[in-house]
Amino acid sequence: KAEKRIFKHNDPADLDRILAEYGPDRPKIVAFESVYSMDGDISPMRQIVEVAEKHGAMTYLDEVHAVGLYGTRGGGIAEREGLMDRITLIEGTLGKAFGVVGGYITGSAALIDFVRSYASGFIFTTALPPHVAAGALASIRHLKASQMERMRQRDRVAKVRARLDAIGIPYLPNPSHIVPVMVGDAAKCKWLSD
């Protein structure tokens, strides 16, 4: 039931303009992603965090397309940029790079306890089976120590882009691992998918 405002994509100045409309006593949370899954662009995280801090807003970061793939220990873009301690709440996935299922949030003990106590989706969700939790833990431990998978992934992305260039298929350039090929026609897209 909270009021929602949407700032322009990756635009800290627009976020600043919107947050300036609210006084310091008004609770605020800025939700954003690190790596956007459709275009593969990466948020100007440091600037967004600075604007949020300027206005006393909490931050909620979706790192699902970055965990395991970025940062020296696979912590995501926030780790790579040295901002993990400045983000109020980080959401990640145990799927994708970690190779199992499920997800997680991380933040202060008080905030996590609040979510655990009041989020009906959490309260009525079945916990991960022990073997899935063990698999996730093993994967996280491995990717915290190993750079090989991240380097191999970057190499594969470069090869895909080079091959697309060689055969003349355009894609949206970006600084992430996502290679968006825009079909531009729903029927053709469905045909290609089939």
C-alpha positions as CSV (number, residue, x, y, z in Angstrom):
1,K,0.0,0.0,0.0
2,A,3.0,2.3,-0.2
3,E,3.3,5.0,-2.7
4,K,5.5,4.0,-5.6
5,R,7.5,6.4,-7.9
6,I,9.6,5.3,-10.9
7,F,12.8,7.1,-11.7
8,K,14.2,7.1,-15.2
9,H,16.3,4.1,-16.1
10,N,19.8,4.4,-14.6
11,D,19.3,8.2,-14.0
12,P,20.6,9.3,-10.6
13,A,19.6,12.9,-11.4
14,D,16.0,11.9,-11.9
15,L,16.1,9.9,-8.7
16,D,17.5,12.9,-6.9
17,R,14.7,15.1,-8.2
18,I,12.0,12.6,-7.0
19,L,13.5,12.0,-3.6
20,A,13.9,15.8,-3.0
21,E,10.1,16.0,-3.0
22,Y,10.0,14.1,0.3
23,G,11.2,15.3,3.6
24,P,13.7,13.5,5.8
25,D,10.9,12.0,8.0
26,R,9.3,10.1,5.1
27,P,10.5,6.5,4.9
28,K,12.0,5.8,1.5
29,I,13.5,2.8,-0.3
30,V,15.2,2.9,-3.7
31,A,14.9,-0.4,-5.6
32,F,17.2,-1.1,-8.5
33,E,19.1,-3.8,-10.3
34,S,22.9,-4.2,-10.8
35,V,22.7,-6.0,-14.2
36,Y,19.6,-5.5,-16.2
37,S,18.6,-8.8,-17.9
38,M,17.1,-7.5,-21.1
39,D,19.7,-5.0,-22.4
40,G,22.6,-6.1,-20.3
41,D,23.4,-2.7,-19.0
42,I,24.8,-2.1,-15.6
43,S,23.5,0.5,-13.1
44,P,25.5,3.5,-12.0
45,M,25.4,1.9,-8.6
46,R,27.7,4.3,-6.7
47,Q,25.7,7.4,-7.9
48,I,22.4,5.8,-7.0
49,V,23.6,4.8,-3.6
50,E,25.0,8.3,-3.0
51,V,21.6,9.9,-4.0
52,A,19.7,7.5,-1.7
53,E,22.1,8.3,1.2
54,K,21.7,12.0,0.6
55,H,18.0,11.7,1.1
56,G,18.0,9.2,3.9
57,A,16.6,6.4,1.7
58,M,17.2,2.7,2.1
59,T,18.5,0.8,-0.9
60,Y,17.2,-2.5,-2.3
61,L,19.5,-4.1,-4.8
62,D,18.6,-6.9,-7.2
63,E,21.8,-8.7,-7.9
64,V,20.3,-11.9,-9.5
65,H,22.1,-11.5,-12.8
66,A,25.4,-10.6,-11.2
67,V,26.1,-12.9,-8.2
68,G,28.7,-15.6,-9.0
69,L,29.8,-13.7,-12.1
70,Y,31.2,-10.4,-10.9
71,G,33.4,-9.3,-8.0
72,T,36.6,-11.1,-6.8
73,R,34.5,-13.6,-4.8
74,G,31.4,-13.6,-7.0
75,G,29.4,-11.2,-4.7
76,G,28.1,-9.3,-7.7
77,I,28.5,-5.7,-8.9
78,A,28.2,-4.3,-5.4
79,E,31.2,-6.3,-4.4
80,R,33.1,-5.3,-7.5
81,E,32.4,-1.6,-6.8
82,G,33.1,-1.9,-3.1
83,L,29.6,-0.9,-2.1
84,M,28.2,-4.0,-0.4
85,D,28.4,-2.4,3.1
86,R,26.4,0.6,1.8
87,I,23.4,-1.3,0.4
88,T,20.5,-1.8,2.9
89,L,19.2,-5.1,1.3
90,I,20.6,-7.3,-1.4
91,E,18.6,-9.9,-3.2
92,G,20.3,-12.7,-5.1
93,T,19.5,-16.1,-6.6
94,L,20.9,-19.5,-6.0
95,G,20.0,-20.4,-9.6
96,K,21.9,-19.0,-12.6
97,A,25.6,-18.9,-11.7
98,F,25.2,-21.0,-8.5
99,G,23.4,-23.7,-10.4
100,V,20.7,-24.8,-7.9
101,V,17.3,-23.2,-7.0
102,G,16.1,-20.6,-4.6
103,G,17.0,-17.2,-3.6
104,Y,18.2,-15.1,-0.7
105,I,18.3,-11.6,0.7
106,T,21.0,-10.2,2.9
107,G,21.1,-7.1,5.1
108,S,21.3,-6.2,8.8
109,A,20.2,-8.9,11.3
110,A,17.3,-6.6,12.4
111,L,16.1,-6.1,8.8
112,I,16.3,-9.8,8.0
113,D,14.4,-10.6,11.2
114,F,11.7,-8.1,10.2
115,V,11.3,-9.7,6.8
116,R,11.3,-13.2,8.4
117,S,8.5,-12.1,10.8
118,Y,6.3,-10.1,8.5
119,A,6.7,-11.3,4.9
120,S,3.8,-13.7,4.3
121,G,5.5,-15.0,1.2
122,F,8.4,-16.1,3.3
123,I,6.3,-17.4,6.2
124,F,4.3,-19.7,3.9
125,T,7.1,-20.9,1.7
126,T,8.7,-24.2,2.2
127,A,12.4,-24.1,3.0
128,L,15.0,-25.4,0.6
129,P,15.6,-29.2,0.9
130,P,18.8,-30.0,2.7
131,H,20.5,-31.3,-0.4
132,V,19.7,-28.1,-2.3
133,A,21.1,-26.0,0.5
134,A,24.2,-28.1,0.6
135,G,24.6,-27.8,-3.2
136,A,24.2,-24.0,-2.9
137,L,26.7,-23.8,-0.1
138,A,29.3,-25.9,-2.0
139,S,28.8,-23.7,-5.2
140,I,29.1,-20.5,-3.3
141,R,32.2,-21.6,-1.5
142,H,33.7,-22.7,-4.8
143,L,32.9,-19.5,-6.7
144,K,34.2,-17.4,-3.8
145,A,37.7,-18.9,-4.3
146,S,37.8,-19.7,-8.0
147,Q,38.2,-17.2,-10.8
148,M,38.3,-19.8,-13.5
149,E,34.6,-19.9,-14.1
150,R,34.3,-16.1,-14.3
151,M,37.2,-15.9,-16.8
152,R,35.8,-18.8,-18.9
153,Q,32.4,-17.1,-18.9
154,R,33.9,-13.8,-20.1
155,D,35.8,-15.7,-22.8
156,R,32.6,-17.4,-24.0
157,V,30.7,-14.1,-24.1
158,A,33.6,-12.6,-26.2
159,K,33.4,-15.6,-28.6
160,V,29.6,-15.3,-29.0
161,R,29.9,-11.6,-29.8
162,A,32.8,-12.2,-32.2
163,R,30.7,-14.9,-34.0
164,L,27.7,-12.6,-34.2
165,D,29.9,-9.9,-35.6
166,A,31.3,-12.3,-38.2
167,I,28.0,-13.4,-39.5
168,G,26.4,-9.9,-39.3
169,I,23.9,-10.4,-36.6
170,P,23.6,-7.1,-34.6
171,Y,23.3,-7.1,-30.8
172,L,23.1,-4.4,-28.2
173,P,26.6,-3.6,-26.9
174,N,26.9,-3.4,-23.1
175,P,29.4,-4.0,-20.3
176,S,27.9,-7.2,-19.0
177,H,27.7,-10.9,-20.0
178,I,24.2,-10.5,-21.5
179,V,24.1,-10.5,-25.3
180,P,20.8,-9.1,-26.4
181,V,19.8,-9.8,-30.0
182,M,16.8,-7.7,-30.9
183,V,14.5,-9.4,-33.3
184,G,12.0,-6.5,-33.4
185,D,9.0,-8.6,-34.6
186,A,6.9,-10.8,-32.3
187,A,6.1,-13.4,-35.0
188,K,9.7,-13.7,-36.1
189,C,10.8,-13.9,-32.5
190,K,8.3,-16.8,-31.9
191,W,9.5,-18.5,-35.0
192,L,13.2,-18.2,-34.0
193,S,12.3,-19.5,-30.5
194,D,10.4,-22.5,-31.9
